[in-house]
């Protein structure tokens, strides 16, 4: 008698996100970002830790764009208004 086991991979639930899909999106700074200290940003209703992509100070309430992802941090730059 031969028993075969079927392995299936559970797909991600609908609406789950891939962090890399955030690149290019805009949000705003909640906690100021400095070259030496990460801050936090709000993107689509979610809070994320963020660093400055260009080693500059980014004050709270600044509109930002996500440039790249570094680990669990978003690297952001101010959006020219």
Rosetta silent file (secondary structure, phi, psi, omega in degrees, C-alpha in Angstrom):
SEQUENCE: XXXXXXXXXXXXXXXXXXXXXXXXXXXXXXXXXXXXXXXXXXXXXXXXXXXXXXXXXXXXXXXXXXXXXXXXXXXXXXXXX
SCORE:     score description
SCORE:     0.000 S_00000001
   1 L     0.000  135.229 -178.339    0.000    0.000    0.000 S_00000001
   2 L  -120.604  129.551  178.587    1.347    3.427   -0.956 S_00000001
   3 L  -114.646  125.222  178.547    0.168    6.648    0.648 S_00000001
   4 L  -105.276  134.670  177.056    0.921    9.937   -1.074 S_00000001
   5 L  -104.541  134.146  179.847    0.849   13.173    0.836 S_00000001
   6 L  -101.560  123.357  178.177   -0.038   16.326   -0.999 S_00000001
   7 L   -98.820  124.464  176.059    1.732   19.480    0.142 S_00000001
   8 L  -122.936  142.560  178.274   -0.086   22.702   -0.530 S_00000001
   9 L   -95.064  128.655  179.255    1.113   26.164    0.298 S_00000001
  10 L   -72.085  128.014  179.364   -1.422   28.382    1.938 S_00000001
  11 L   -77.413  156.168  179.606   -1.754   31.597   -0.033 S_00000001
  12 L   -65.878  143.939  178.660   -1.514   34.948    1.690 S_00000001
  13 L   -61.963  146.575  179.458   -4.836   36.390    2.775 S_00000001
  14 L   -60.851  138.393 -179.708   -6.315   38.933    0.413 S_00000001
  15 L    93.638   -9.623  176.617   -5.326   42.453    1.374 S_00000001
  16 L   -73.203  155.258 -173.889   -1.984   41.462    2.885 S_00000001
  17 L  -120.723  155.195  172.990    0.888   43.587    1.688 S_00000001
  18 L  -102.091  126.926 -174.505    4.435   43.167    0.567 S_00000001
  19 H   -58.039  -32.932  179.535    6.614   45.865    2.133 S_00000001
  20 H   -65.942  -22.003  178.374    8.438   46.431   -1.175 S_00000001
  21 H   -70.085  -10.417  179.596    5.115   47.456   -2.747 S_00000001
  22 H   -78.165  -19.467 -178.329    5.264   50.608   -0.591 S_00000001
  23 L   -57.403  129.891 -179.076    8.126   52.113   -2.641 S_00000001
  24 L    95.202  -16.167  179.647    6.892   55.230   -4.432 S_00000001
  25 L   -77.342  158.405  179.546    3.901   55.755   -2.151 S_00000001
  26 E  -108.995  154.099  175.717    3.383   58.975   -0.212 S_00000001
  27 E  -159.537 -157.880  176.824    2.586   59.523    3.442 S_00000001
  28 E  -144.506  155.586 -176.061    3.506   61.943    6.192 S_00000001
  29 E   -79.132  130.534  175.624    5.894   62.087    9.135 S_00000001
  30 E   -96.316  -49.862  177.441    4.419   61.502   12.592 S_00000001
  31 E  -116.588  126.148 -175.231    7.676   61.578   14.610 S_00000001
  32 L   -49.386  146.077  179.969   10.535   63.700   13.184 S_00000001
  33 E  -111.555  134.360  174.377   13.366   61.885   11.398 S_00000001
  34 E  -124.701  165.861  177.768   17.028   62.899   11.766 S_00000001
  35 L   -59.199  -26.052 -177.483   20.176   61.423   10.206 S_00000001
  36 L   -99.342   -9.765 -174.534   20.970   59.848   13.578 S_00000001
  37 E  -142.391  126.168  174.390   17.487   58.761   14.657 S_00000001
  38 L   -65.147  157.385  174.249   14.632   56.987   12.877 S_00000001
  39 E  -125.799 -160.203  176.508   11.171   58.439   13.165 S_00000001
  40 E  -131.612  148.231 -179.569    7.745   57.196   12.225 S_00000001
  41 E  -128.996  157.532  177.445    5.560   57.810    9.206 S_00000001
  42 E  -113.799  123.716  179.864    1.958   57.053    8.389 S_00000001
  43 E  -127.262  118.655  177.370    1.247   55.358    5.062 S_00000001
  44 L    52.736   38.208  177.702   -2.296   54.348    4.163 S_00000001
  45 L    85.274   -2.279  179.930   -3.417   54.367    7.781 S_00000001
  46 E  -112.811  143.648  176.605   -0.468   52.276    9.038 S_00000001
  47 E   -90.827  138.016  179.385    2.492   53.448   11.100 S_00000001
  48 E  -134.839  148.255  170.367    6.014   52.502    9.962 S_00000001
  49 E   -77.042  141.715 -176.354    9.502   53.203   11.277 S_00000001
  50 E  -142.708  151.169  173.700   11.428   55.330    8.796 S_00000001
  51 E  -122.061  163.468  177.791   14.891   56.736    8.144 S_00000001
  52 E   -80.203  126.964  179.996   15.978   59.575    5.881 S_00000001
  53 L   -68.294  -25.221 -175.569   17.054   58.287    2.452 S_00000001
  54 L  -121.160   25.533  175.862   19.393   61.277    2.020 S_00000001
  55 L    52.827   49.924  178.480   20.630   61.792    5.602 S_00000001
  56 L  -127.882  160.493  174.394   18.590   64.946    6.228 S_00000001
  57 L   -74.402  134.996  175.823   16.265   66.177    8.947 S_00000001
  58 E  -129.283  107.808 -176.467   12.584   65.634    8.109 S_00000001
  59 L   -71.656  162.915  175.753   10.213   67.356   10.546 S_00000001
  60 L   -57.290  149.877  179.113    6.828   66.067   11.700 S_00000001
  61 L    73.451    5.644  176.868    3.893   66.673    9.333 S_00000001
  62 L   -78.420  135.896  173.896    6.146   66.665    6.239 S_00000001
  63 E   -75.977  131.958 -176.142    4.730   64.832    3.215 S_00000001
  64 E  -126.891  162.876  172.240    7.194   62.098    2.223 S_00000001
  65 E  -122.014  140.411  177.956    7.777   59.543   -0.522 S_00000001
  66 E   -81.475  124.205 -177.035    9.164   56.068    0.152 S_00000001
  67 E   -94.583  -45.005  177.408   12.440   55.649   -1.763 S_00000001
  68 E  -160.002  172.445  179.112   13.475   52.143   -0.695 S_00000001
  69 E  -113.102  132.515  177.451   13.111   49.582    2.092 S_00000001
  70 E  -125.023  101.140 -175.598   16.004   48.729    4.432 S_00000001
  71 L    64.694 -123.699  179.456   15.120   45.788    6.642 S_00000001
  72 L   -99.066    7.460  179.300   11.975   46.735    8.534 S_00000001
  73 E  -105.580  145.118  172.694   12.532   50.479    8.023 S_00000001
  74 E   -92.143  135.840  173.994   11.289   52.609    5.163 S_00000001
  75 E   -97.746  123.804 -171.329   13.806   55.058    3.671 S_00000001
  76 E  -126.276  162.387  173.763   11.943   58.257    2.821 S_00000001
  77 E  -137.876  152.646  177.137   12.508   61.712    1.318 S_00000001
  78 E   -66.046  146.881  175.371   10.417   64.887    1.519 S_00000001
  79 L   -90.546  130.096  177.396    8.093   65.515   -1.406 S_00000001
  80 L   -65.672  128.433 -177.334    8.682   68.873   -3.086 S_00000001
  81 L   -95.724    0.000    0.000    5.534   70.943   -2.598 S_00000001
